[in-house]
Amino acid sequence: MPLSYPRFKAAACHIAPVFLDSTATVEKGISYISEAARNGASLVAFPESFIPGFPVWAALRPPIENHDFFRALATQSIRRDGPEIARLAAAARDHGVYVSVGISEGTDASVGCLWNANLLIGPDGSILNHHRKLVPTFYEKLVWANGDARGLRVIPTDIGRIGMLICGENTNPLSRYALMAEGEQVHISTYPPVWPTRPPTDNGAYDLRRAIEIRAGAHAFEAKVFNIVSSAFADEALIAAVSKEDKRIREIIERSPKSVSMCLDPTGSVISSVLSDEEGIVYADIDTALSVEPKQFHDVVGYYNRFDIFDLEIDRSPREPARYIEVASPSLAAEGDEPTSERA
């Protein structure tokens, strides 16, 4: 059967969450899904930790002052099988679109263990992929745990083969190569609203916008894929909540370089509008056939490599906190019950 090269419209949402309110943020997300679908989008992408918001406070205050923020985040973090995702899945199904959404994910195994995760939802409402950020970056380690590679994969869909990475993972060449090697055609990159590493007046302060532009262009060019970049927006509600009337913290947030949302083609060129300083949706028409010609020049998962020299192994086995082996009691065994083994 000849290969097919799907064409579709992508939508990257450049929006703020309703800060630390997962229910209200889901409602906002559903309204954006509806808007994007009305405008013809088949794929709608939301930012990193969109539900319930990015923990920027970890960069701005000492850890001993952030317990209230962490409790709020833990309380509002959601589950893959929770009601919030069920509502987004219903919206995806109602509008017949794919939805990529960043979440802070909790677990029943611990009230304090959280992951920075991303879900890909299909147009039938099913969860197609569940990726947890492999390594939280810098001060994010105070909030989120390491993920495993169960979701480091490419998902075949009727709009192309979709992969996704979260923020700094787009800097990791091995993570990116893992997706390239599965024939990725459409890449989703997600980012926070700001990512301060120094006061913005200092030399060497991190330029988030420039970092996004470099990473997004590099992966689009090297993988020969379309790159859909969805970043969050820092609205007044977020700034006020995090700064708590501390003028210095407010100034750092307001003056730090902001994130940017955009779409790029397989040459690394921007093919959409670019949003940074206001909320909105970035749209782009995607034609996956445009990946073919650039592969003639550099196909790093094909002829333009030396697999006799390089060898990459990826372990996708789940990392669970415990393995439980249930053994039936003698009385139950006498009645014909068999011992069972269950993985937590």
C-alpha positions as CSV (number, residue, x, y, z in Angstrom):
1,M,0.0,0.0,0.0
2,P,1.4,3.4,-0.9
3,L,2.2,5.9,1.9
4,S,-0.3,8.6,2.6
5,Y,0.6,12.1,3.5
6,P,-2.2,13.7,5.6
7,R,-3.1,17.4,5.5
8,F,-4.9,19.2,8.3
9,K,-5.0,22.4,10.3
10,A,-3.3,22.6,13.7
11,A,-4.1,24.9,16.6
12,A,-1.6,25.9,19.3
13,C,-3.3,27.6,22.2
14,H,-1.3,30.4,23.8
15,I,-3.4,30.9,27.0
16,A,-3.3,31.2,30.7
17,P,-4.9,28.6,33.0
18,V,-7.3,29.7,35.7
19,F,-4.4,29.6,38.1
20,L,-4.5,26.6,40.5
21,D,-8.2,25.8,39.7
22,S,-8.3,22.6,37.7
23,T,-12.1,22.7,37.2
24,A,-12.2,26.2,35.9
25,T,-9.2,25.6,33.7
26,V,-10.8,22.6,32.1
27,E,-13.9,24.8,31.3
28,K,-11.6,27.4,29.7
29,G,-9.8,24.6,27.7
30,I,-13.1,23.3,26.4
31,S,-14.1,26.7,25.1
32,Y,-10.8,26.9,23.2
33,I,-11.4,23.4,21.8
34,S,-14.7,24.6,20.5
35,E,-13.3,27.7,19.0
36,A,-10.4,25.9,17.3
37,A,-12.8,23.2,15.9
38,R,-15.1,25.9,14.5
39,N,-12.1,27.3,12.7
40,G,-11.3,24.0,11.1
41,A,-8.6,22.6,13.4
42,S,-8.1,18.8,13.7
43,L,-5.4,19.1,16.4
44,V,-5.6,21.4,19.4
45,A,-2.5,21.7,21.6
46,F,-2.4,23.2,25.1
47,P,0.6,24.4,27.1
48,E,2.8,22.6,29.7
49,S,1.1,22.0,33.0
50,F,-1.9,23.9,31.7
51,I,-4.0,22.2,34.3
52,P,-3.8,23.7,36.9
53,G,-0.9,26.0,36.1
54,F,2.9,26.1,36.1
55,P,4.7,26.3,39.5
56,V,6.7,29.4,38.7
57,W,6.9,30.2,42.4
58,A,9.6,27.6,42.8
59,A,12.0,30.0,40.9
60,L,11.1,33.1,42.9
61,R,10.9,32.2,46.6
62,P,12.9,29.9,48.9
63,P,11.4,26.4,49.3
64,I,10.5,27.1,53.0
65,E,8.0,29.8,51.8
66,N,6.3,27.7,49.2
67,H,4.4,25.0,51.2
68,D,1.0,26.6,50.6
69,F,1.6,26.7,46.8
70,F,2.7,23.1,46.8
71,R,-0.4,22.0,48.8
72,A,-2.6,23.9,46.4
73,L,-0.9,22.3,43.4
74,A,-1.1,18.8,44.9
75,T,-4.8,19.4,45.6
76,Q,-5.5,20.6,42.1
77,S,-3.3,18.1,40.2
78,I,-5.4,15.6,38.3
79,R,-5.4,11.9,37.3
80,R,-5.5,10.4,33.8
81,D,-8.8,8.7,34.7
82,G,-10.2,11.6,36.6
83,P,-13.3,13.7,35.8
84,E,-11.3,16.6,34.3
85,I,-9.7,14.5,31.6
86,A,-13.1,12.8,31.0
87,R,-14.6,16.3,30.3
88,L,-11.8,17.1,27.9
89,A,-12.2,13.7,26.2
90,A,-15.9,14.4,25.8
91,A,-15.1,17.7,24.1
92,A,-12.6,16.1,21.8
93,R,-15.2,13.5,20.9
94,D,-18.0,16.1,20.4
95,H,-15.8,18.1,18.0
96,G,-13.9,15.2,16.4
97,V,-10.5,16.6,17.1
98,Y,-7.2,15.5,18.6
99,V,-6.3,17.3,21.9
100,S,-2.8,17.5,23.5
101,V,-2.9,18.8,27.0
102,G,-0.3,19.4,29.7
103,I,-1.2,18.5,33.3
104,S,0.3,18.3,36.7
105,E,-0.5,14.7,37.5
106,G,-1.1,13.2,40.9
107,T,-1.3,9.6,42.0
108,D,-3.3,7.5,44.5
109,A,-0.1,6.0,45.8
110,S,1.0,9.3,47.3
111,V,-0.6,12.6,48.2
112,G,2.7,14.4,47.5
113,C,4.1,12.7,44.4
114,L,3.4,14.7,41.2
115,W,4.5,14.5,37.6
116,N,4.7,17.0,34.8
117,A,2.7,15.1,32.2
118,N,1.1,15.4,28.7
119,L,-1.8,13.5,27.3
120,L,-2.8,13.0,23.7
121,I,-6.6,12.5,23.3
122,G,-8.1,11.1,20.1
123,P,-11.2,12.3,18.3
124,D,-13.1,9.4,19.8
125,G,-12.2,10.5,23.3
126,S,-9.6,7.8,24.0
127,I,-6.3,8.4,25.6
128,L,-3.7,7.7,22.9
129,N,-0.6,8.6,24.8
130,H,0.4,9.5,28.4
131,H,3.9,11.0,28.6
132,R,5.6,12.1,31.9
133,K,8.5,14.5,31.6
134,L,11.6,12.3,32.1
135,V,13.6,14.8,34.2
136,P,12.1,18.0,35.8
137,T,14.3,21.0,34.9
138,F,16.3,23.0,37.5
139,Y,13.8,24.2,40.2
140,E,11.0,22.0,38.9
141,K,12.7,19.2,40.8
142,L,11.3,20.8,44.0
143,V,7.8,20.0,42.6
144,W,7.7,17.1,40.2
145,A,9.2,13.6,40.2
146,N,11.1,11.9,37.3
147,G,8.9,10.2,34.7
148,D,9.5,7.0,32.9
149,A,9.5,6.3,29.2
150,R,6.2,4.6,28.8
151,G,4.9,7.6,26.8
152,L,8.1,8.4,24.9
153,R,6.6,7.1,21.7
154,V,5.1,8.2,18.4
155,I,1.3,7.6,17.9
156,P,0.1,6.7,14.4
157,T,-3.1,8.7,13.6
158,D,-5.1,9.7,10.6
159,I,-3.5,13.1,10.6
160,G,0.1,11.7,10.8
161,R,2.5,10.2,13.3
162,I,2.4,12.4,16.4
163,G,5.1,12.7,19.1
164,M,5.4,15.1,22.0
165,L,8.0,16.4,24.4
166,I,7.7,18.8,27.3
167,C,9.8,22.0,27.5
168,G,13.4,21.2,28.3
169,E,13.0,17.7,26.9
170,N,13.2,19.4,23.5
171,T,16.9,20.1,24.4
172,N,17.7,16.4,24.9
173,P,18.9,14.9,21.6
174,L,18.3,11.3,22.8
175,S,14.7,12.0,23.7
176,R,14.2,13.7,20.3
177,Y,15.9,10.9,18.5
178,A,13.7,8.3,20.1
179,L,10.7,10.0,18.4
180,M,12.5,10.5,15.1
181,A,13.3,6.8,15.0
182,E,9.6,5.9,15.1
183,G,8.8,8.0,12.0
184,E,7.5,11.1,13.7
185,Q,5.8,13.5,11.3
186,V,4.1,16.0,13.7
187,H,5.9,17.1,16.9
188,I,4.1,18.9,19.8
189,S,6.3,21.1,22.1
190,T,4.8,22.6,25.3
191,Y,6.2,25.4,27.5
192,P,5.4,27.5,30.6
193,P,4.6,31.2,30.5
194,V,8.0,32.4,31.9
195,W,11.0,30.5,33.2
196,P,13.2,32.9,35.2
197,T,16.7,31.8,36.2
198,R,18.1,35.2,37.2
199,P,16.7,38.7,37.8
200,P,16.0,40.0,34.3
201,T,18.5,42.8,34.8
202,D,21.4,40.4,35.3
203,N,23.7,39.3,32.6
204,G,23.0,35.7,31.6
205,A,19.3,35.7,32.4
206,Y,17.5,32.9,30.5
207,D,15.8,34.0,27.4
208,L,12.8,31.6,27.1
209,R,11.6,32.9,23.8
210,R,14.9,32.5,22.1
211,A,15.4,29.0,23.7
212,I,12.0,28.0,22.2
213,E,12.9,29.3,18.8
214,I,16.2,27.5,18.8
215,R,14.8,24.2,20.0
216,A,11.7,24.2,17.8
217,G,13.7,25.1,14.7
218,A,16.3,22.5,15.5
219,H,13.9,19.6,15.9
220,A,11.8,20.6,12.9
221,F,14.9,20.8,10.8
222,E,16.7,17.7,12.1
223,A,13.7,15.4,12.2
224,K,12.1,16.9,9.1
225,V,8.8,17.3,10.9
226,F,6.1,19.9,11.6
227,N,6.6,21.4,15.1
228,I,3.5,22.7,16.9
229,V,4.6,24.9,19.9
230,S,2.0,25.7,22.6
231,S,3.2,27.9,25.5
232,A,1.3,29.3,28.4
233,F,0.5,33.0,29.0
234,A,1.2,34.8,32.3
235,D,-2.0,36.8,33.1
236,E,-2.6,39.2,35.9
237,A,-4.2,36.5,38.1
238,L,-1.1,34.4,38.0
239,I,1.2,37.3,38.6
240,A,-0.8,38.5,41.5
241,A,-1.1,35.1,43.1
242,V,2.6,34.3,42.9
243,S,3.9,37.8,43.8
244,K,1.7,38.2,46.8
245,E,2.2,42.0,46.6
246,D,6.0,41.5,46.6
247,K,7.0,44.2,44.0
248,R,10.4,42.5,43.3
249,I,8.8,39.2,42.4
250,R,6.1,40.9,40.3
251,E,8.9,42.8,38.4
252,I,10.8,39.6,37.7
253,I,7.7,37.9,36.2
254,E,6.7,41.0,34.2
255,R,10.2,41.7,32.9
256,S,11.4,38.1,32.2
257,P,11.3,37.0,28.6
258,K,7.9,35.5,27.8
259,S,7.2,32.2,26.1
260,V,6.1,32.1,22.5
261,S,3.6,29.9,20.5
262,M,4.0,29.1,16.8
263,C,4.2,26.4,14.2
264,L,7.2,25.4,12.1
265,D,7.6,23.4,8.9
266,P,10.2,20.6,8.2
267,T,12.7,23.2,7.1
268,G,12.5,24.9,10.5
269,S,10.6,27.9,9.1
270,V,7.8,29.5,11.0
271,I,4.5,29.0,9.1
272,S,2.0,30.6,11.5
273,S,1.5,33.8,13.3
274,V,3.5,34.1,16.5
275,L,1.9,34.8,19.9
276,S,3.8,36.0,23.0
277,D,2.2,39.0,24.7
278,E,-1.5,38.2,24.4
279,E,-3.8,35.1,24.7
280,G,-5.0,33.5,21.5
281,I,-4.7,30.6,19.1
282,V,-2.0,30.0,16.5
283,Y,-3.2,28.2,13.4
284,A,-1.2,26.5,10.7
285,D,-2.0,24.3,7.7
286,I,0.0,21.1,7.8
287,D,0.9,19.0,4.7
288,T,3.0,16.1,5.9
289,A,4.1,15.4,2.3
290,L,6.5,18.4,2.7
291,S,8.7,16.2,4.9
292,V,9.7,14.0,2.0
293,E,12.0,16.3,0.0
294,P,14.2,17.4,3.0
295,K,14.7,13.7,3.9
296,Q,16.8,13.4,0.8
297,F,19.4,15.8,2.3
298,H,19.6,14.6,5.9
299,D,17.7,11.5,7.1
300,V,19.3,10.8,10.5
301,V,17.1,7.7,11.0
302,G,17.8,6.3,7.6
303,Y,20.8,6.5,5.3
304,Y,22.4,9.6,6.9
305,N,23.6,7.6,10.0
306,R,26.0,4.9,11.0
307,F,24.1,2.2,12.9
308,D,27.2,0.1,13.0
309,I,28.7,2.8,15.2
310,F,25.8,4.2,17.1
311,D,23.3,2.2,19.1
312,L,20.4,3.6,21.2
313,E,18.3,1.5,23.6
314,I,15.1,2.9,25.1
315,D,13.5,1.2,28.2
316,R,9.8,1.9,28.2
317,S,8.9,-0.4,31.1
318,P,6.7,1.4,33.8
319,R,8.3,2.4,37.0
320,E,5.9,1.6,39.8
321,P,6.5,2.1,43.6
322,A,5.8,-1.5,44.5
323,R,5.0,-5.0,43.2
324,Y,2.3,-6.8,45.1
325,I,2.0,-10.6,45.0
326,E,-1.3,-11.8,46.4
327,V,-1.4,-15.4,47.7
328,A,-4.8,-17.0,48.6
329,S,-5.3,-18.3,52.1
330,P,-5.3,-22.2,52.5
331,S,-9.1,-22.2,53.1
332,L,-9.7,-20.3,49.8
333,A,-7.2,-22.4,47.9
334,A,-9.0,-25.5,49.0
335,E,-12.1,-24.1,47.4
336,G,-10.3,-23.9,44.1
337,D,-9.1,-20.3,44.2
338,E,-5.7,-19.8,42.4
339,P,-3.0,-17.5,43.7
340,T,-2.8,-14.2,41.8
341,S,-0.1,-11.7,41.0
342,E,-0.8,-8.1,40.6
343,R,1.5,-5.1,39.7
344,A,0.7,-1.9,41.5
